[in-house]
Amino acid sequence: MALRNLWTEHYIAIEYLVMPDRGGLTLEEIAEKCSVTRKVLYNWRQDDLLIRN
């Protein structure tokens, strides 16, 4: 399912994902900071809306 809007959790993920070395965090740690599972974070990373931002 494609994202229609970005929420606070998405922007938190984007903030870490664009940092060099993901800010020193693993994908699991980033997912935890966003209060989602690693699988959800993976799905977001594949979505065009998240990629464009």
Number of C-alpha atoms within 10 A of each C-alpha: 6 11 12 10 8 11 9 9 15 17 14 14 21 18 13 18 17 10 11 8 10 15 12 11 13 14 18 15 14 23 21 14 14 18 12 14 16 17 12 12 20 13 14 19 16 11 14 12 14 19 10 6 9
